Structure formats: structure tokens, C-alpha cells
Amino acid sequence: MLRLHTSPLRWVPLLAALTLLATACLGGSEGGGAAGEGEGGGTVTVMAAFVDDEGALFEESIAPFEEETGIDVVYEGSPDFDTTITTRVQGQNAPDVAIFPQPGLLLDIAEQTDAPPIGDYMDVAALEESLIPGFLDATTTDEGAFGVPMRMAVKSVLWYPVPEFEEAGYAIPETEADLRALEEQIRADGGTPWCLGMESGDATGWPGTDWIEEYMLRLHGPDVYDQWVNHEIPFDAPEVKQAWEKFGELWQTEGNVVGGTQGMLSIAFGDSPAPMFEEEPGCFLHRQGNFITGFFPDEVQEDLPANVGAAYFPSGIEGGFDGNPVLAGGDLALLINDTEPARKFMEFLGSAEYGGSWAKAGGWLSPHRGFDESLYPDDVTRQLYAIGAEADVLRFDASDLMPGAVGTGSFWTGIVDWVSGERNVDEVLKTIEKSWPASG
């Protein structure tokens, strides 16, 4: 039985909105163990959530491994990955390797199978030295780390419209004080600083939780952040309230957000950055992960560097954490059936050289600091990679690491109740604390 340091995760379903439907299929394979052993040949069955275009890019990215080793990688992509992998494991029909966007689900599956920790087949110290600090922490238990990171998603990104931003004479903020000063300058010029939308159907509120997570990291650092995620401090602790109040300073300032509180609650998160790209920008700042580029207008996507800039969402809060943390996500591979071909495949996925073809195509960032950034298709993508690569420490989205009743439940609804004015911050934090499962 694994002794977990983290609570089970229920990954926010909206990243699935970025993947398309359909997939390459497993063919006639029954899954389970790989067919071959030794230096040449063999088979590895792999399952992930990469489908359609992403599925094709993933298969292209592993073609060099097949050519070099003679090992056949049989890939199955599922748009309903969470359910599919759970069902396959319960039916004793697991793939050799599964790739998870959710650290908690990965640990759940590791606990249900004979999955070995990374240290049984890879040099963990060398891997950790190569990775951005913090990536292995999300799937580390008393028995070791289990997930091999193979893709990074960066959330601590400040977006801005390049031509209009520069024409107005605005400068990229480097500290929290700089950011507040920039907001004041934009308002004084008759503009609105922020585009911010939290509507997302049944998941409405999740963009607000990201803001709380950003401020938990920037105010208190990774150690307190981890204590919060693991419920070693209560959800209504003073440190948590401070993060909520810091976010409140932003959205409660008159004229700071497009549409005010009503706009925050009614504008869909994917539509919210659109005013940046109007002839007269409706806003000049947006905070969201690298995936938001897929929601930008087509004409903006056609030439990202000419239209939009990406910068690190500033840390440097007075009295806060002395460093540059990054809020992130990513995909991590788990070795379920321990065979020699599968081990070789895991080593390939975990290398700093993996992903060159996917990087060139776009939509993929390496979790390794030593990746060749010249392979990225444009300067915006290179800047997104640099935000992660230059981080002092990386932490996964907290709401995705918390028990589902909180992370995808009371945390989401609590943000909405607070912004709408239905409840104050103390009432919301107490309600979320009460919702934490007794065993969590």
C-alpha cells in the first residue's frame, strides 16, 4: 500500500476542451504486458488523452524511438481517459504505460497496480537535475516518485497586446508593486487593465482558483502551498485568507476588470481575452496558461509574436516569498507493466531530447531545462518555455491536487459566491474548510 503525501486529484476537465475528439486505436491488442524482451524488438502499449491532431503529433514524436530500438509502440488515445484507464486497470487489462494530466489519478492507479517507482529503472537524481524543480514532487510518496514528466503547461503567464501596449508606453511589470502601478496608469489613460472571465459551464469558477493559487505561491512559497494542498493547514487559515484578499485587491478595484464583477461571472474564460485584440483594446492584461492561445482570434494565432506578448506573472510581493515560483500542470507517464521494452520507452519519454517534432508543431513545452528551445516555432512559445525553465520552483495546480469535493467543488463555488457578493471571504473559507473530507 502506498503511503501518499498528496491528496487524490480530480483534474479540471477544461483542459480536455483543448483536445479534439477521436483517436488512433489500439488495434487488436489486449493490453497487458509487452510482447518482447531484450535489445531488439518487442511491443509497448501506451494510453493517453492525446487524440486527433494531438494524437498524431504524439505518435510522430515517438517514431524515432521505434526506429532506433525496433520496439513497436501501440498507442491508444482516449477522449475519456480518466474513465477508460480506471476501467482497464480494474479489468486487469492495463496498458504498459499510461500518460496522465492528473498527478492524483496517476498515484491512484499506481496504488492499484504493481507499478514500480521511477528509481527502480531510472536514475532519479539525474532526472531531477534535468527537470524544472518541483516536477517530480507531485507524484512522490514514501516509496519514491512514480510519474515521469513528458510535457509542461505553464499557468503563470501575463498576456498583453504587443502593438498597443508598446504604443501606450507601458512596461512589463517585474514586481507586484509594478503591476499595481501599471493598472493605475492604464485606468488613468482611460483604459481597463484586466480581462478576466470565470464562466465555464459546470466548472464555472475554476479560473478564480488559479488566482488564489498564484498568490499562495507568491505570498508564502512552496512549503506553505504544499501544507495547504495536503490540508496540513486548514482552508480558513490566515495564510489562505491573505491570498484571497490579495486577489480581491485586483478585482474589487473600480474599473480594473472588463464588465466588473458581473463580467467576471458571465464571460466565458475562453472568450475573456478577446477584448485585448480589438482596434481600441478593451483591456491590456490577461493572466492564463499557455493553452489560452488556442482561444485567441484566428488572425491573432496566425502571427502570435506580432499580436501578443507573454511575460512571467510577477512575483516580488513585499513581505512575500523571495523567489520566482511558477504555477503549472503537465503530463506524466506511469510504468504499469514492468517490461524491458516499456522501461526503455519510459527512459525515452523522460529524456531532455524528447519532443523535438512536437515542439516544432506547437502546443508542447518540455519540462526539462536543457531542451533545445530553438525547436519551438516562435518567440512567444520560447518565452512560455522560458517562464517555466527559469522558475525557482514549480507547483501543480492546487485545486487539481485537492479532494474532488473541494478542488472541483466547494473551491469553485466559493469563488463564485465571493465575487457575486453572496458571502464574504470568511464565510466562504469556513464553508470550504467544512467540505474537506474527513479522510483527506
MIDO-791485 format. One line per field, with one value per residue (C-alpha): residue in three letters; residue number from 1; chain; x, y, z. Coordinates in steps of 0.05 Angstrom, whole numbers, plus 5000, padded with zeros to 4 digits. Each point is the difference from the previous one (the first is absolute). Layout:
BEGIN
resn ALA  ... $
resi NUM  ... $
chain A  ... $
east X  ... $
north Y  ... $
up Z  ... $
//
This chain:
BEGIN
resn MET  LEU  ARG  LEU  HIS  THR  SER  PRO  LEU  ARG  TRP  VAL  PRO  LEU  LEU  ALA  ALA  LEU  THR  LEU  LEU  ALA  THR  ALA  CYS  LEU  GLY  GLY  SER  GLU  GLY  GLY  GLY  ALA  ALA  GLY  GLU  GLY  GLU  GLY  GLY  GLY  THR  VAL  THR  VAL  MET  ALA  ALA  PHE  VAL  ASP  ASP  GLU  GLY  ALA  LEU  PHE  GLU  GLU  SER  ILE  ALA  PRO  PHE  GLU  GLU  GLU  THR  GLY  ILE  ASP  VAL  VAL  TYR  GLU  GLY  SER  PRO  ASP  PHE  ASP  THR  THR  ILE  THR  THR  ARG  VAL  GLN  GLY  GLN  ASN  ALA  PRO  ASP  VAL  ALA  ILE  PHE  PRO  GLN  PRO  GLY  LEU  LEU  LEU  ASP  ILE  ALA  GLU  GLN  THR  ASP  ALA  PRO  PRO  ILE  GLY  ASP  TYR  MET  ASP  VAL  ALA  ALA  LEU  GLU  GLU  SER  LEU  ILE  PRO  GLY  PHE  LEU  ASP  ALA  THR  THR  THR  ASP  GLU  GLY  ALA  PHE  GLY  VAL  PRO  MET  ARG  MET  ALA  VAL  LYS  SER  VAL  LEU  TRP  TYR  PRO  VAL  PRO  GLU  PHE  GLU  GLU  ALA  GLY  TYR  ALA  ILE  PRO  GLU  THR  GLU  ALA  ASP  LEU  ARG  ALA  LEU  GLU  GLU  GLN  ILE  ARG  ALA  ASP  GLY  GLY  THR  PRO  TRP  CYS  LEU  GLY  MET  GLU  SER  GLY  ASP  ALA  THR  GLY  TRP  PRO  GLY  THR  ASP  TRP  ILE  GLU  GLU  TYR  MET  LEU  ARG  LEU  HIS  GLY  PRO  ASP  VAL  TYR  ASP  GLN  TRP  VAL  ASN  HIS  GLU  ILE  PRO  PHE  ASP  ALA  PRO  GLU  VAL  LYS  GLN  ALA  TRP  GLU  LYS  PHE  GLY  GLU  LEU  TRP  GLN  THR  GLU  GLY  ASN  VAL  VAL  GLY  GLY  THR  GLN  GLY  MET  LEU  SER  ILE  ALA  PHE  GLY  ASP  SER  PRO  ALA  PRO  MET  PHE  GLU  GLU  GLU  PRO  GLY  CYS  PHE  LEU  HIS  ARG  GLN  GLY  ASN  PHE  ILE  THR  GLY  PHE  PHE  PRO  ASP  GLU  VAL  GLN  GLU  ASP  LEU  PRO  ALA  ASN  VAL  GLY  ALA  ALA  TYR  PHE  PRO  SER  GLY  ILE  GLU  GLY  GLY  PHE  ASP  GLY  ASN  PRO  VAL  LEU  ALA  GLY  GLY  ASP  LEU  ALA  LEU  LEU  ILE  ASN  ASP  THR  GLU  PRO  ALA  ARG  LYS  PHE  MET  GLU  PHE  LEU  GLY  SER  ALA  GLU  TYR  GLY  GLY  SER  TRP  ALA  LYS  ALA  GLY  GLY  TRP  LEU  SER  PRO  HIS  ARG  GLY  PHE  ASP  GLU  SER  LEU  TYR  PRO  ASP  ASP  VAL  THR  ARG  GLN  LEU  TYR  ALA  ILE  GLY  ALA  GLU  ALA  ASP  VAL  LEU  ARG  PHE  ASP  ALA  SER  ASP  LEU  MET  PRO  GLY  ALA  VAL  GLY  THR  GLY  SER  PHE  TRP  THR  GLY  ILE  VAL  ASP  TRP  VAL  SER  GLY  GLU  ARG  ASN  VAL  ASP  GLU  VAL  LEU  LYS  THR  ILE  GLU  LYS  SER  TRP  PRO  ALA  SER  GLY $
resi 1  2  3  4  5  6  7  8  9  10  11  12  13  14  15  16  17  18  19  20  21  22  23  24  25  26  27  28  29  30  31  32  33  34  35  36  37  38  39  40  41  42  43  44  45  46  47  48  49  50  51  52  53  54  55  56  57  58  59  60  61  62  63  64  65  66  67  68  69  70  71  72  73  74  75  76  77  78  79  80  81  82  83  84  85  86  87  88  89  90  91  92  93  94  95  96  97  98  99  100  101  102  103  104  105  106  107  108  109  110  111  112  113  114  115  116  117  118  119  120  121  122  123  124  125  126  127  128  129  130  131  132  133  134  135  136  137  138  139  140  141  142  143  144  145  146  147  148  149  150  151  152  153  154  155  156  157  158  159  160  161  162  163  164  165  166  167  168  169  170  171  172  173  174  175  176  177  178  179  180  181  182  183  184  185  186  187  188  189  190  191  192  193  194  195  196  197  198  199  200  201  202  203  204  205  206  207  208  209  210  211  212  213  214  215  216  217  218  219  220  221  222  223  224  225  226  227  228  229  230  231  232  233  234  235  236  237  238  239  240  241  242  243  244  245  246  247  248  249  250  251  252  253  254  255  256  257  258  259  260  261  262  263  264  265  266  267  268  269  270  271  272  273  274  275  276  277  278  279  280  281  282  283  284  285  286  287  288  289  290  291  292  293  294  295  296  297  298  299  300  301  302  303  304  305  306  307  308  309  310  311  312  313  314  315  316  317  318  319  320  321  322  323  324  325  326  327  328  329  330  331  332  333  334  335  336  337  338  339  340  341  342  343  344  345  346  347  348  349  350  351  352  353  354  355  356  357  358  359  360  361  362  363  364  365  366  367  368  369  370  371  372  373  374  375  376  377  378  379  380  381  382  383  384  385  386  387  388  389  390  391  392  393  394  395  396  397  398  399  400  401  402  403  404  405  406  407  408  409  410  411  412  413  414  415  416  417  418  419  420  421  422  423  424  425  426  427  428  429  430  431  432  433  434  435  436  437  438  439  440 $
chain A  A  A  A  A  A  A  A  A  A  A  A  A  A  A  A  A  A  A  A  A  A  A  A  A  A  A  A  A  A  A  A  A  A  A  A  A  A  A  A  A  A  A  A  A  A  A  A  A  A  A  A  A  A  A  A  A  A  A  A  A  A  A  A  A  A  A  A  A  A  A  A  A  A  A  A  A  A  A  A  A  A  A  A  A  A  A  A  A  A  A  A  A  A  A  A  A  A  A  A  A  A  A  A  A  A  A  A  A  A  A  A  A  A  A  A  A  A  A  A  A  A  A  A  A  A  A  A  A  A  A  A  A  A  A  A  A  A  A  A  A  A  A  A  A  A  A  A  A  A  A  A  A  A  A  A  A  A  A  A  A  A  A  A  A  A  A  A  A  A  A  A  A  A  A  A  A  A  A  A  A  A  A  A  A  A  A  A  A  A  A  A  A  A  A  A  A  A  A  A  A  A  A  A  A  A  A  A  A  A  A  A  A  A  A  A  A  A  A  A  A  A  A  A  A  A  A  A  A  A  A  A  A  A  A  A  A  A  A  A  A  A  A  A  A  A  A  A  A  A  A  A  A  A  A  A  A  A  A  A  A  A  A  A  A  A  A  A  A  A  A  A  A  A  A  A  A  A  A  A  A  A  A  A  A  A  A  A  A  A  A  A  A  A  A  A  A  A  A  A  A  A  A  A  A  A  A  A  A  A  A  A  A  A  A  A  A  A  A  A  A  A  A  A  A  A  A  A  A  A  A  A  A  A  A  A  A  A  A  A  A  A  A  A  A  A  A  A  A  A  A  A  A  A  A  A  A  A  A  A  A  A  A  A  A  A  A  A  A  A  A  A  A  A  A  A  A  A  A  A  A  A  A  A  A  A  A  A  A  A  A  A  A  A  A  A  A  A  A  A  A  A  A  A  A  A  A  A  A  A  A  A  A  A  A  A  A  A  A  A  A  A  A  A  A  A  A  A  A  A  A  A  A  A  A  A  A  A  A  A $
east 5000  5028  5005  4981  5023  4949  4925  4964  4992  4941  5030  4960  4963  5010  5068  4964  4965  5067  5005  4958  4955  5020  5066  5048  4976  5034  4984  4990  5046  4974  5047  5037  5073  5045  5016  5075  5063  5072  5037  4960  4926  4942  4935  4978  4927  4987  4937  4989  4950  5034  4950  4992  5053  5034  4998  5034  5053  5013  5008  5048  5040  5011  5018  5075  4996  4968  5051  5060  4978  4956  4948  4928  4961  4925  4964  4928  4973  4936  4959  4973  5067  4984  4943  5034  5065  4963  4955  5059  5039  4940  4991  5072  5011  5046  5048  5074  5005  4947  5009  4961  4984  4980  5053  4947  4969  5070  5012  4932  5018  5070  4969  4952  5055  5071  5027  5073  5027  5046  5061  4992  5018  5027  5052  4954  5055  5019  4927  4987  5061  4976  4928  4972  5001  4935  4976  5013  4969  4928  5006  5048  4980  5038  5020  5028  4977  4955  4985  5050  4985  4995  4963  4993  4942  5017  4945  5038  4997  4983  4973  4997  4986  5069  4989  4950  5039  5064  4965  4971  5070  4983  5055  4997  4992  5055  4969  4932  5010  5016  4936  4957  5034  4987  4926  4996  5034  4953  4939  5027  5007  4926  5011  4982  5059  4972  4961  4975  4944  4983  4940  5012  4934  4999  5072  4985  5048  5063  5038  4991  5032  5062  5006  4998  5053  5045  4996  5009  5067  5021  4981  5021  5044  4998  5003  4938  4967  5012  4973  4937  4992  5009  4954  5056  4974  4924  4968  4980  5071  5025  5050  4943  4957  5059  5003  4925  5006  5058  4958  4944  5044  5002  4927  4968  5036  4951  5012  5053  4963  4959  4927  5014  4977  4942  5048  5046  4942  4966  5058  5026  5074  5017  4965  5028  5066  4966  4993  5076  5000  4947  5022  4995  5020  4944  5054  5076  5014  4979  5026  4991  5038  5036  4940  4959  5033  4953  4942  5031  4967  5025  5035  5039  5021  5026  5057  5004  5065  4972  4935  5010  5055  5011  5036  5009  4943  5040  5020  5038  4945  5027  5006  4984  5040  5070  5001  4965  4952  4958  4930  4997  4972  5025  4997  5035  5013  4990  5033  4945  5025  5074  5032  5067  4969  4954  5059  5038  4939  4994  5074  4986  4940  5040  5060  5014  5004  4929  4947  5038  4949  4942  5035  5008  4926  4979  4957  5055  5050  5057  5004  5076  5046  5049  4951  5021  4954  5018  4952  4940  4962  5000  5025  4935  5007  5073  4980  4948  5053  5048  4947  5000  5074  5022  4954  5031  4947  4939  4935  4940  4932  4975  4927  5019  5039  4946  4943  4946  4949  5045  5043  4944  4944  4998  5063  4968  4932  5031  5036  4935  4962  5055  5003  4924  4997  4957  5050  5062  5069  4996  4934  5026  5064  4963  4952  5057  5036  4938  4994  5069  4990  5017  5050  5033 $
north 5000  5068  5052  5063  5070  5029  4998  4968  5047  5012  5037  5060  4975  5063  4983  4943  5055  5012  4928  4980  4939  4933  4962  4950  4932  4942  4953  4928  5004  4976  5046  4971  4981  5017  4944  5005  5004  5018  5049  4993  4999  4990  5038  5055  5018  5072  5039  5075  5055  5024  4994  5025  5052  4990  4925  5006  5046  4953  4941  5041  5017  4927  4977  5010  4953  4946  5009  4998  4942  4958  5001  5008  5052  4986  5064  5009  5070  5010  5065  4970  4979  5003  4950  4956  4990  4986  4948  4967  4994  4971  4951  4976  5028  5059  5027  4995  5076  5052  5076  5042  5075  4987  4982  4975  4951  4976  4984  4966  4955  4987  4977  4953  4967  4975  5064  5009  5067  5035  4984  4926  5013  5071  5045  5045  5048  5012  5007  5050  5040  5005  5019  5067  4996  4974  4956  4934  5023  4993  4924  4986  4955  4966  4947  5048  5039  4965  5049  5016  5071  5004  5066  5066  5049  5069  5040  5059  5040  5074  5013  5069  5028  5017  5059  5038  4985  5028  5059  5020  4998  4946  4956  4927  4999  4963  5004  5003  5075  5009  4964  5044  5062  4975  4989  5071  5028  4963  5025  5071  4994  4982  4925  4937  4959  4930  4950  4947  4950  4941  4969  4928  4963  4950  5019  5075  5031  4960  5060  5035  4942  5008  5072  4976  4948  5052  5043  4942  4986  5072  5018  4937  4957  4926  4971  5035  4987  4925  5004  5032  4948  4942  5032  5007  5070  5012  5034  5059  5011  5072  4984  4978  5060  5046  4969  5011  5072  5012  4977  5043  5062  4987  4986  5045  5063  5043  4997  4946  4943  4999  4997  5003  4942  4984  4993  4955  4952  5002  5003  4932  4990  4985  5063  5045  5020  5021  5075  5005  4993  5051  5062  5039  4948  4987  4976  4996  4941  4928  4944  4930  4937  4988  4962  5064  5015  4949  5047  5062  5026  4965  5062  5006  4927  5008  5044  4996  5040  5059  5001  4976  4998  4950  5018  4969  5019  5041  4976  5047  5015  5041  4953  4940  4941  5019  4965  4988  4942  4975  4970  4944  4935  4946  4928  4945  4928  4940  4932  4950  4935  4995  4972  5016  5033  5041  5022  5023  5039  5035  5019  5030  5040  5025  5025  5074  4985  4973  5040  5036  4989  5017  5064  5022  4989  5040  4984  4964  5025  4958  4992  4998  5060  4973  4994  5033  5061  5016  4944  5040  5032  5073  5049  4997  4925  5009  5052  4953  4946  5049  5018  4928  4986  5060  4986  4991  4948  4972  4978  4965  5032  4992  4991  4941  4968  5009  4951  5008  5025  5060  5009  4993  5015  5049  5037  5016  5018  5039  5046  5014  5014  5048  5039  5004  5029  4943  4985  5035  4969  4973  4965  4970  4974  4969  4965  4972  4976  4963  4966  4968  4924  4973  4951  5053 $
up 5000  4981  5055  4962  5016  4953  4998  4941  4942  4956  4939  4976  4939  4959  4975  4965  4960  4967  4974  4941  4995  4969  5002  4975  5025  5034  4943  5022  5061  5066  5039  5060  4995  4941  4952  4993  5042  4990  4956  4936  4987  5046  5011  5047  5008  5019  5018  5008  4988  4936  4943  4929  4985  5067  4991  4933  5029  5057  4953  4957  5062  5018  4930  5011  5060  4958  4945  5046  5045  4954  5055  4976  5039  4995  5019  5023  5011  5040  5006  5064  5027  5075  4994  4948  5038  5064  4966  4966  5065  5036  4944  5004  4930  5012  4948  5014  5005  5014  4996  5049  5004  5073  5052  5049  4951  4981  5074  5006  4941  5028  5065  4964  4958  5006  4971  5023  5023  4950  5042  4982  4927  4992  5033  5040  5021  4927  4980  5056  4981  4928  5017  5022  5077  5029  4943  5035  5065  4975  4996  5056  5059  5055  4949  4949  4939  4950  4943  4945  4974  4924  4988  5037  5003  5029  5035  5029  4935  4991  4930  4967  4930  4973  4952  5044  5064  4970  4968  5067  5031  5050  5030  5021  5076  5038  5070  5031  5013  4926  4981  5046  4970  4930  5016  5026  4938  4953  5038  4999  4925  4995  4989  5038  5026  5004  4959  5048  4989  5045  4965  4979  5003  5057  5015  5009  5050  4984  4971  5066  5037  4957  5025  5073  4984  4968  5062  5048  4965  4996  5071  5037  4955  4982  5071  5025  4932  5011  5070  4973  4945  5049  5052  5050  5011  4996  4940  5045  5026  5000  4945  4954  5016  4983  4930  4990  5023  4953  4942  5026  4995  4925  4982  5053  4975  4960  4925  5005  4965  4936  5019  5074  5044  4954  4942  5040  5014  4932  4950  4978  5018  4927  4975  5054  4966  4935  5019  5001  4924  4983  4960  5065  5052  5050  5048  5002  5046  5006  5046  4975  4981  4934  4973  4994  4933  4970  5019  4969  4936  4937  4973  5066  4999  4929  5025  5076  5009  4962  5039  5071  5051  5056  5065  5068  5047  5050  5068  5046  5049  5059  5060  4955  4974  4977  4932  4934  5006  4942  5003  4949  4976  4955  4975  5038  4978  5046  4988  5017  4970  5015  4937  4967  4938  5045  5043  4937  4978  5068  4996  4931  5024  5060  4960  4988  4925  4994  4963  4945  4945  5047  5022  4927  4987  5062  5060  5039  5052  5029  5076  4994  5007  4949  4942  4934  5000  4928  4981  5023  4941  5023  5052  5040  5010  5018  5052  5029  5006  5033  5052  5023  4989  5040  5059  5069  5014  4966  5032  4969  5002  5073  4984  4957  5057  5053  5012  4947  5051  5010  4938  4949  5049  5057  4977  4933  5028  5058  4951  4964  5065  5022  4934  4995  5070  5026  5055  5028  5000  5071  4987  4936  5031  5058  4952  4959  5062  5023  4932  5006  5006  5068  4970  4957 $
//
